[in-house]
């Protein structure tokens, strides 16, 4: 790292999955010689999954960053159609050393035109939407393609953060932060991925997300059309 502080920007929005944001933030905020900005389309307070994050910066007011990170959420495919989010995201990503996301945040990156021909991770239930944006779906928990680093669903954001920390601050720093936060996962159930979950559990979850898929697919297609229009402009 250089003497210039490494500027990390979390671009968040109302309705995000807050662990997609807070997990990586907890780790990346400990990056040596760094500053972290939390920004949102309107600035101010942002409500997410029962919590409110106060005093965010207006995204359009952020001049530049070294790394930008976009969390996912149930409204990700709606946000993917919002110019107030997509346009400053596209601008900041254009000058960033690293462009990153967690969970369905990769769909938002895709809508900004940042995934064309790139391998990317996403929550397993929505991974099939990535090709709408020219991306190559990857089942990895953390996927890197050039300066693009994407994390899978929700809790993968912590693994993602450690990969990023190693990249920008070195392995020993990353491991020291891991030790300080006692990240040594040992889940009580082997049900965190579809290939591991018991059949009844997978069927139960599939029944939930299959009801959501038509709406999210329509929103993702609308966002992809918006990207195509931008590309032709």
ChimeraX commands (.cxc) that place a marker at each C-alpha (Angstrom):
marker #1 position 0.00,0.00,0.00 radius 0.5
marker #1 position 1.12,3.60,-0.60 radius 0.5
marker #1 position 1.26,6.56,1.81 radius 0.5
marker #1 position -2.03,7.76,0.32 radius 0.5
marker #1 position -4.94,6.32,2.34 radius 0.5
marker #1 position -6.70,3.48,0.55 radius 0.5
marker #1 position -10.26,4.70,0.01 radius 0.5
marker #1 position -12.98,2.08,0.37 radius 0.5
marker #1 position -16.57,2.95,-0.58 radius 0.5
marker #1 position -19.58,0.84,0.35 radius 0.5
marker #1 position -22.44,1.80,-1.96 radius 0.5
marker #1 position -25.58,0.84,-0.05 radius 0.5
marker #1 position -29.31,1.34,-0.53 radius 0.5
marker #1 position -32.60,0.91,1.34 radius 0.5
marker #1 position -33.70,-2.71,1.48 radius 0.5
marker #1 position -30.24,-4.25,1.17 radius 0.5
marker #1 position -29.30,-7.37,3.13 radius 0.5
marker #1 position -27.35,-5.69,5.90 radius 0.5
marker #1 position -24.94,-8.59,6.53 radius 0.5
marker #1 position -23.79,-8.26,2.91 radius 0.5
marker #1 position -22.55,-4.84,4.03 radius 0.5
marker #1 position -21.75,-5.18,7.71 radius 0.5
marker #1 position -19.77,-8.41,7.39 radius 0.5
marker #1 position -17.21,-7.00,4.92 radius 0.5
marker #1 position -17.31,-3.59,6.60 radius 0.5
marker #1 position -16.30,-5.10,9.95 radius 0.5
marker #1 position -13.17,-6.54,8.37 radius 0.5
marker #1 position -12.27,-3.95,5.74 radius 0.5
marker #1 position -12.66,-1.03,8.14 radius 0.5
marker #1 position -9.56,-2.43,9.89 radius 0.5
marker #1 position -7.42,-2.09,6.76 radius 0.5
marker #1 position -4.25,-0.16,7.70 radius 0.5
marker #1 position -3.92,3.34,6.24 radius 0.5
marker #1 position -7.44,3.39,4.85 radius 0.5
marker #1 position -10.60,5.44,4.96 radius 0.5
marker #1 position -14.08,4.01,4.55 radius 0.5
marker #1 position -17.05,5.90,3.17 radius 0.5
marker #1 position -20.58,4.55,3.36 radius 0.5
marker #1 position -22.66,6.11,0.59 radius 0.5
marker #1 position -26.21,5.79,-0.67 radius 0.5
marker #1 position -28.23,7.34,-3.50 radius 0.5
marker #1 position -29.92,10.00,-1.34 radius 0.5
marker #1 position -27.43,10.11,1.51 radius 0.5
marker #1 position -28.64,10.25,5.11 radius 0.5
marker #1 position -30.29,7.30,6.81 radius 0.5
marker #1 position -30.68,3.92,5.10 radius 0.5
marker #1 position -33.09,1.27,6.40 radius 0.5
marker #1 position -32.18,-2.37,5.84 radius 0.5
marker #1 position -33.58,-5.58,7.31 radius 0.5
marker #1 position -34.81,-3.92,10.49 radius 0.5
marker #1 position -31.72,-1.76,11.07 radius 0.5
marker #1 position -31.09,1.84,10.06 radius 0.5
marker #1 position -27.65,3.05,9.06 radius 0.5
marker #1 position -27.36,6.76,9.77 radius 0.5
marker #1 position -25.51,9.62,8.14 radius 0.5
marker #1 position -24.45,8.07,4.85 radius 0.5
marker #1 position -22.81,10.23,2.19 radius 0.5
marker #1 position -24.67,10.95,-1.03 radius 0.5
marker #1 position -23.21,8.57,-3.61 radius 0.5
marker #1 position -23.05,11.22,-6.33 radius 0.5
marker #1 position -20.88,13.37,-4.02 radius 0.5
marker #1 position -18.10,10.78,-3.73 radius 0.5
marker #1 position -15.32,11.92,-6.04 radius 0.5
marker #1 position -13.26,8.75,-6.29 radius 0.5
marker #1 position -12.29,5.54,-4.54 radius 0.5
marker #1 position -9.77,2.74,-4.67 radius 0.5
marker #1 position -12.33,0.04,-4.00 radius 0.5
marker #1 position -16.09,0.07,-4.35 radius 0.5
marker #1 position -18.30,-2.63,-2.85 radius 0.5
marker #1 position -22.00,-3.20,-3.56 radius 0.5
marker #1 position -24.08,-5.45,-1.27 radius 0.5
marker #1 position -27.07,-7.47,-2.41 radius 0.5
marker #1 position -30.64,-7.58,-1.21 radius 0.5
marker #1 position -34.17,-8.54,-2.12 radius 0.5
marker #1 position -34.50,-5.22,-3.96 radius 0.5
marker #1 position -31.21,-5.58,-5.86 radius 0.5
marker #1 position -32.91,-5.99,-9.24 radius 0.5
marker #1 position -34.95,-2.84,-8.58 radius 0.5
marker #1 position -31.83,-0.89,-7.62 radius 0.5
marker #1 position -30.23,-2.20,-10.82 radius 0.5
marker #1 position -32.73,-0.02,-12.71 radius 0.5
marker #1 position -32.15,3.15,-10.68 radius 0.5
marker #1 position -29.98,5.75,-12.46 radius 0.5
marker #1 position -29.34,7.50,-9.12 radius 0.5
marker #1 position -27.41,4.40,-8.08 radius 0.5
marker #1 position -26.13,3.01,-11.37 radius 0.5
marker #1 position -24.66,6.20,-12.82 radius 0.5
marker #1 position -22.39,7.15,-9.88 radius 0.5
marker #1 position -21.51,3.48,-9.44 radius 0.5
marker #1 position -20.38,3.28,-13.06 radius 0.5
marker #1 position -18.33,6.49,-12.66 radius 0.5
marker #1 position -16.62,5.40,-9.45 radius 0.5
marker #1 position -15.92,1.91,-10.75 radius 0.5
marker #1 position -14.27,3.41,-13.80 radius 0.5
marker #1 position -11.52,4.90,-11.65 radius 0.5
marker #1 position -11.31,2.24,-8.93 radius 0.5
marker #1 position -8.51,-0.26,-8.52 radius 0.5
marker #1 position -11.03,-2.89,-7.41 radius 0.5
marker #1 position -14.71,-3.33,-8.24 radius 0.5
marker #1 position -16.47,-5.66,-5.83 radius 0.5
marker #1 position -19.79,-7.00,-4.63 radius 0.5
marker #1 position -21.41,-9.46,-2.27 radius 0.5
marker #1 position -24.38,-11.72,-3.03 radius 0.5
marker #1 position -26.84,-10.20,-5.55 radius 0.5
marker #1 position -24.79,-7.03,-5.56 radius 0.5
marker #1 position -23.15,-8.59,-8.62 radius 0.5
marker #1 position -26.43,-8.16,-10.50 radius 0.5
marker #1 position -26.19,-4.43,-9.80 radius 0.5
marker #1 position -22.60,-4.40,-11.06 radius 0.5
marker #1 position -23.88,-6.18,-14.14 radius 0.5
marker #1 position -26.56,-3.56,-14.74 radius 0.5
marker #1 position -23.83,-0.90,-14.63 radius 0.5
marker #1 position -22.01,-2.72,-17.44 radius 0.5
marker #1 position -19.15,-3.89,-15.22 radius 0.5
marker #1 position -19.40,-7.65,-15.77 radius 0.5
marker #1 position -19.22,-8.04,-19.53 radius 0.5
marker #1 position -17.27,-11.23,-20.25 radius 0.5
marker #1 position -16.27,-11.53,-16.58 radius 0.5
marker #1 position -16.65,-14.44,-14.19 radius 0.5
marker #1 position -18.73,-13.46,-11.18 radius 0.5
marker #1 position -20.23,-14.94,-8.03 radius 0.5
marker #1 position -23.76,-14.43,-6.74 radius 0.5
marker #1 position -26.16,-16.02,-4.27 radius 0.5
marker #1 position -26.77,-19.51,-5.65 radius 0.5
marker #1 position -30.52,-18.98,-6.04 radius 0.5
marker #1 position -30.07,-16.00,-8.38 radius 0.5
marker #1 position -26.81,-16.89,-10.13 radius 0.5
marker #1 position -28.64,-17.78,-13.34 radius 0.5
marker #1 position -29.54,-14.10,-13.83 radius 0.5
marker #1 position -25.91,-13.07,-14.35 radius 0.5
marker #1 position -25.75,-13.94,-18.09 radius 0.5
marker #1 position -28.40,-11.28,-18.73 radius 0.5
marker #1 position -25.56,-8.81,-18.13 radius 0.5
marker #1 position -22.91,-10.64,-20.14 radius 0.5
marker #1 position -21.36,-12.23,-17.05 radius 0.5
marker #1 position -20.13,-15.79,-16.63 radius 0.5
marker #1 position -21.66,-17.36,-13.51 radius 0.5
marker #1 position -19.13,-18.95,-11.16 radius 0.5
marker #1 position -20.06,-21.17,-8.22 radius 0.5
marker #1 position -17.08,-20.03,-6.16 radius 0.5
marker #1 position -17.57,-18.49,-2.74 radius 0.5
marker #1 position -15.17,-15.72,-3.75 radius 0.5
marker #1 position -14.40,-15.16,-7.43 radius 0.5
marker #1 position -11.74,-12.93,-8.92 radius 0.5
marker #1 position -11.51,-11.88,-12.56 radius 0.5
marker #1 position -8.99,-9.10,-13.10 radius 0.5
marker #1 position -9.85,-6.21,-10.79 radius 0.5
marker #1 position -13.34,-7.63,-10.23 radius 0.5
marker #1 position -13.79,-9.52,-6.94 radius 0.5
marker #1 position -17.24,-10.88,-6.12 radius 0.5
marker #1 position -18.55,-12.83,-3.14 radius 0.5
marker #1 position -21.33,-15.40,-3.09 radius 0.5
marker #1 position -24.38,-15.27,-0.86 radius 0.5
marker #1 position -24.46,-13.13,2.30 radius 0.5
marker #1 position -21.99,-14.80,4.72 radius 0.5
marker #1 position -19.52,-15.25,1.86 radius 0.5
marker #1 position -18.94,-11.53,2.34 radius 0.5
marker #1 position -16.58,-12.29,5.22 radius 0.5
marker #1 position -14.47,-14.68,3.14 radius 0.5
marker #1 position -14.59,-12.08,0.39 radius 0.5
marker #1 position -13.31,-9.40,2.77 radius 0.5
marker #1 position -10.34,-11.55,3.79 radius 0.5
marker #1 position -9.43,-12.15,0.15 radius 0.5
marker #1 position -9.56,-8.39,-0.43 radius 0.5
marker #1 position -7.52,-7.70,2.71 radius 0.5
marker #1 position -4.79,-10.07,1.56 radius 0.5
marker #1 position -4.72,-8.33,-1.80 radius 0.5
marker #1 position -4.42,-4.78,-0.50 radius 0.5
marker #1 position -2.59,-5.25,2.82 radius 0.5
marker #1 position -0.90,-8.66,2.67 radius 0.5
marker #1 position -1.65,-12.10,4.09 radius 0.5
marker #1 position -0.23,-11.48,7.55 radius 0.5
marker #1 position -2.42,-8.39,8.05 radius 0.5
marker #1 position -5.46,-10.28,6.78 radius 0.5
marker #1 position -4.78,-13.18,9.13 radius 0.5
marker #1 position -4.19,-10.85,12.06 radius 0.5
marker #1 position -7.56,-9.22,11.50 radius 0.5
marker #1 position -9.14,-12.66,11.12 radius 0.5
marker #1 position -7.62,-13.69,14.46 radius 0.5
marker #1 position -8.76,-10.51,16.18 radius 0.5
marker #1 position -12.33,-11.06,15.01 radius 0.5
marker #1 position -12.08,-14.80,15.80 radius 0.5
marker #1 position -13.36,-15.84,12.41 radius 0.5
marker #1 position -13.17,-19.62,12.67 radius 0.5
marker #1 position -16.51,-20.79,11.29 radius 0.5
marker #1 position -17.86,-24.13,12.46 radius 0.5
marker #1 position -21.55,-24.15,11.53 radius 0.5
marker #1 position -23.83,-26.45,13.53 radius 0.5
marker #1 position -25.52,-27.66,10.32 radius 0.5
marker #1 position -24.23,-28.63,6.89 radius 0.5
marker #1 position -27.02,-26.82,5.11 radius 0.5
marker #1 position -25.34,-23.69,3.77 radius 0.5
marker #1 position -25.22,-24.72,0.11 radius 0.5
marker #1 position -27.83,-26.50,-2.01 radius 0.5
marker #1 position -25.58,-29.52,-2.59 radius 0.5
marker #1 position -25.15,-29.92,1.19 radius 0.5
marker #1 position -28.66,-29.18,2.45 radius 0.5
marker #1 position -31.06,-32.02,3.29 radius 0.5
marker #1 position -33.62,-32.61,0.54 radius 0.5
marker #1 position -36.54,-31.36,2.63 radius 0.5
marker #1 position -34.69,-28.15,3.50 radius 0.5
marker #1 position -33.77,-27.50,-0.13 radius 0.5
marker #1 position -37.34,-28.10,-1.23 radius 0.5
marker #1 position -38.61,-25.73,1.42 radius 0.5
marker #1 position -36.26,-22.96,0.32 radius 0.5
marker #1 position -36.97,-23.58,-3.35 radius 0.5
marker #1 position -40.67,-23.14,-2.65 radius 0.5
marker #1 position -39.89,-19.70,-1.23 radius 0.5
marker #1 position -37.57,-18.39,-3.90 radius 0.5
marker #1 position -39.55,-19.86,-6.82 radius 0.5
marker #1 position -42.34,-17.44,-5.93 radius 0.5
marker #1 position -39.90,-14.56,-6.14 radius 0.5
marker #1 position -38.18,-15.59,-9.37 radius 0.5
marker #1 position -40.72,-14.31,-11.93 radius 0.5
marker #1 position -40.64,-10.79,-10.48 radius 0.5
marker #1 position -36.87,-10.70,-10.09 radius 0.5
marker #1 position -36.37,-12.11,-13.57 radius 0.5
marker #1 position -38.59,-9.39,-15.04 radius 0.5
marker #1 position -36.69,-6.71,-13.12 radius 0.5
marker #1 position -33.32,-8.13,-14.18 radius 0.5
marker #1 position -34.42,-8.19,-17.82 radius 0.5
marker #1 position -35.54,-4.56,-17.53 radius 0.5
marker #1 position -32.15,-3.64,-16.08 radius 0.5
marker #1 position -30.42,-5.51,-18.91 radius 0.5
marker #1 position -32.46,-3.55,-21.44 radius 0.5
marker #1 position -31.36,-0.35,-19.72 radius 0.5
marker #1 position -27.74,-1.46,-20.02 radius 0.5
marker #1 position -28.22,-2.22,-23.72 radius 0.5
marker #1 position -29.68,1.24,-24.27 radius 0.5
marker #1 position -26.73,2.82,-22.46 radius 0.5
marker #1 position -24.26,0.83,-24.57 radius 0.5
marker #1 position -25.91,2.04,-27.77 radius 0.5
marker #1 position -26.06,5.68,-26.70 radius 0.5
marker link #1:1,2 radius 0.2
marker link #1:2,3 radius 0.2
marker link #1:3,4 radius 0.2
marker link #1:4,5 radius 0.2
marker link #1:5,6 radius 0.2
marker link #1:6,7 radius 0.2
marker link #1:7,8 radius 0.2
marker link #1:8,9 radius 0.2
marker link #1:9,10 radius 0.2
marker link #1:10,11 radius 0.2
marker link #1:11,12 radius 0.2
marker link #1:12,13 radius 0.2
marker link #1:13,14 radius 0.2
marker link #1:14,15 radius 0.2
marker link #1:15,16 radius 0.2
marker link #1:16,17 radius 0.2
marker link #1:17,18 radius 0.2
marker link #1:18,19 radius 0.2
marker link #1:19,20 radius 0.2
marker link #1:20,21 radius 0.2
marker link #1:21,22 radius 0.2
marker link #1:22,23 radius 0.2
marker link #1:23,24 radius 0.2
marker link #1:24,25 radius 0.2
marker link #1:25,26 radius 0.2
marker link #1:26,27 radius 0.2
marker link #1:27,28 radius 0.2
marker link #1:28,29 radius 0.2
marker link #1:29,30 radius 0.2
marker link #1:30,31 radius 0.2
marker link #1:31,32 radius 0.2
marker link #1:32,33 radius 0.2
marker link #1:33,34 radius 0.2
marker link #1:34,35 radius 0.2
marker link #1:35,36 radius 0.2
marker link #1:36,37 radius 0.2
marker link #1:37,38 radius 0.2
marker link #1:38,39 radius 0.2
marker link #1:39,40 radius 0.2
marker link #1:40,41 radius 0.2
marker link #1:41,42 radius 0.2
marker link #1:42,43 radius 0.2
marker link #1:43,44 radius 0.2
marker link #1:44,45 radius 0.2
marker link #1:45,46 radius 0.2
marker link #1:46,47 radius 0.2
marker link #1:47,48 radius 0.2
marker link #1:48,49 radius 0.2
marker link #1:49,50 radius 0.2
marker link #1:50,51 radius 0.2
marker link #1:51,52 radius 0.2
marker link #1:52,53 radius 0.2
marker link #1:53,54 radius 0.2
marker link #1:54,55 radius 0.2
marker link #1:55,56 radius 0.2
marker link #1:56,57 radius 0.2
marker link #1:57,58 radius 0.2
marker link #1:58,59 radius 0.2
marker link #1:59,60 radius 0.2
marker link #1:60,61 radius 0.2
marker link #1:61,62 radius 0.2
marker link #1:62,63 radius 0.2
marker link #1:63,64 radius 0.2
marker link #1:64,65 radius 0.2
marker link #1:65,66 radius 0.2
marker link #1:66,67 radius 0.2
marker link #1:67,68 radius 0.2
marker link #1:68,69 radius 0.2
marker link #1:69,70 radius 0.2
marker link #1:70,71 radius 0.2
marker link #1:71,72 radius 0.2
marker link #1:72,73 radius 0.2
marker link #1:73,74 radius 0.2
marker link #1:74,75 radius 0.2
marker link #1:75,76 radius 0.2
marker link #1:76,77 radius 0.2
marker link #1:77,78 radius 0.2
marker link #1:78,79 radius 0.2
marker link #1:79,80 radius 0.2
marker link #1:80,81 radius 0.2
marker link #1:81,82 radius 0.2
marker link #1:82,83 radius 0.2
marker link #1:83,84 radius 0.2
marker link #1:84,85 radius 0.2
marker link #1:85,86 radius 0.2
marker link #1:86,87 radius 0.2
marker link #1:87,88 radius 0.2
marker link #1:88,89 radius 0.2
marker link #1:89,90 radius 0.2
marker link #1:90,91 radius 0.2
marker link #1:91,92 radius 0.2
marker link #1:92,93 radius 0.2
marker link #1:93,94 radius 0.2
marker link #1:94,95 radius 0.2
marker link #1:95,96 radius 0.2
marker link #1:96,97 radius 0.2
marker link #1:97,98 radius 0.2
marker link #1:98,99 radius 0.2
marker link #1:99,100 radius 0.2
marker link #1:100,101 radius 0.2
marker link #1:101,102 radius 0.2
marker link #1:102,103 radius 0.2
marker link #1:103,104 radius 0.2
marker link #1:104,105 radius 0.2
marker link #1:105,106 radius 0.2
marker link #1:106,107 radius 0.2
marker link #1:107,108 radius 0.2
marker link #1:108,109 radius 0.2
marker link #1:109,110 radius 0.2
marker link #1:110,111 radius 0.2
marker link #1:111,112 radius 0.2
marker link #1:112,113 radius 0.2
marker link #1:113,114 radius 0.2
marker link #1:114,115 radius 0.2
marker link #1:115,116 radius 0.2
marker link #1:116,117 radius 0.2
marker link #1:117,118 radius 0.2
marker link #1:118,119 radius 0.2
marker link #1:119,120 radius 0.2
marker link #1:120,121 radius 0.2
marker link #1:121,122 radius 0.2
marker link #1:122,123 radius 0.2
marker link #1:123,124 radius 0.2
marker link #1:124,125 radius 0.2
marker link #1:125,126 radius 0.2
marker link #1:126,127 radius 0.2
marker link #1:127,128 radius 0.2
marker link #1:128,129 radius 0.2
marker link #1:129,130 radius 0.2
marker link #1:130,131 radius 0.2
marker link #1:131,132 radius 0.2
marker link #1:132,133 radius 0.2
marker link #1:133,134 radius 0.2
marker link #1:134,135 radius 0.2
marker link #1:135,136 radius 0.2
marker link #1:136,137 radius 0.2
marker link #1:137,138 radius 0.2
marker link #1:138,139 radius 0.2
marker link #1:139,140 radius 0.2
marker link #1:140,141 radius 0.2
marker link #1:141,142 radius 0.2
marker link #1:142,143 radius 0.2
marker link #1:143,144 radius 0.2
marker link #1:144,145 radius 0.2
marker link #1:145,146 radius 0.2
marker link #1:146,147 radius 0.2
marker link #1:147,148 radius 0.2
marker link #1:148,149 radius 0.2
marker link #1:149,150 radius 0.2
marker link #1:150,151 radius 0.2
marker link #1:151,152 radius 0.2
marker link #1:152,153 radius 0.2
marker link #1:153,154 radius 0.2
marker link #1:154,155 radius 0.2
marker link #1:155,156 radius 0.2
marker link #1:156,157 radius 0.2
marker link #1:157,158 radius 0.2
marker link #1:158,159 radius 0.2
marker link #1:159,160 radius 0.2
marker link #1:160,161 radius 0.2
marker link #1:161,162 radius 0.2
marker link #1:162,163 radius 0.2
marker link #1:163,164 radius 0.2
marker link #1:164,165 radius 0.2
marker link #1:165,166 radius 0.2
marker link #1:166,167 radius 0.2
marker link #1:167,168 radius 0.2
marker link #1:168,169 radius 0.2
marker link #1:169,170 radius 0.2
marker link #1:170,171 radius 0.2
marker link #1:171,172 radius 0.2
marker link #1:172,173 radius 0.2
marker link #1:173,174 radius 0.2
marker link #1:174,175 radius 0.2
marker link #1:175,176 radius 0.2
marker link #1:176,177 radius 0.2
marker link #1:177,178 radius 0.2
marker link #1:178,179 radius 0.2
marker link #1:179,180 radius 0.2
marker link #1:180,181 radius 0.2
marker link #1:181,182 radius 0.2
marker link #1:182,183 radius 0.2
marker link #1:183,184 radius 0.2
marker link #1:184,185 radius 0.2
marker link #1:185,186 radius 0.2
marker link #1:186,187 radius 0.2
marker link #1:187,188 radius 0.2
marker link #1:188,189 radius 0.2
marker link #1:189,190 radius 0.2
marker link #1:190,191 radius 0.2
marker link #1:191,192 radius 0.2
marker link #1:192,193 radius 0.2
marker link #1:193,194 radius 0.2
marker link #1:194,195 radius 0.2
marker link #1:195,196 radius 0.2
marker link #1:196,197 radius 0.2
marker link #1:197,198 radius 0.2
marker link #1:198,199 radius 0.2
marker link #1:199,200 radius 0.2
marker link #1:200,201 radius 0.2
marker link #1:201,202 radius 0.2
marker link #1:202,203 radius 0.2
marker link #1:203,204 radius 0.2
marker link #1:204,205 radius 0.2
marker link #1:205,206 radius 0.2
marker link #1:206,207 radius 0.2
marker link #1:207,208 radius 0.2
marker link #1:208,209 radius 0.2
marker link #1:209,210 radius 0.2
marker link #1:210,211 radius 0.2
marker link #1:211,212 radius 0.2
marker link #1:212,213 radius 0.2
marker link #1:213,214 radius 0.2
marker link #1:214,215 radius 0.2
marker link #1:215,216 radius 0.2
marker link #1:216,217 radius 0.2
marker link #1:217,218 radius 0.2
marker link #1:218,219 radius 0.2
marker link #1:219,220 radius 0.2
marker link #1:220,221 radius 0.2
marker link #1:221,222 radius 0.2
marker link #1:222,223 radius 0.2
marker link #1:223,224 radius 0.2
marker link #1:224,225 radius 0.2
marker link #1:225,226 radius 0.2
marker link #1:226,227 radius 0.2
marker link #1:227,228 radius 0.2
marker link #1:228,229 radius 0.2
marker link #1:229,230 radius 0.2
marker link #1:230,231 radius 0.2
marker link #1:231,232 radius 0.2
marker link #1:232,233 radius 0.2
view
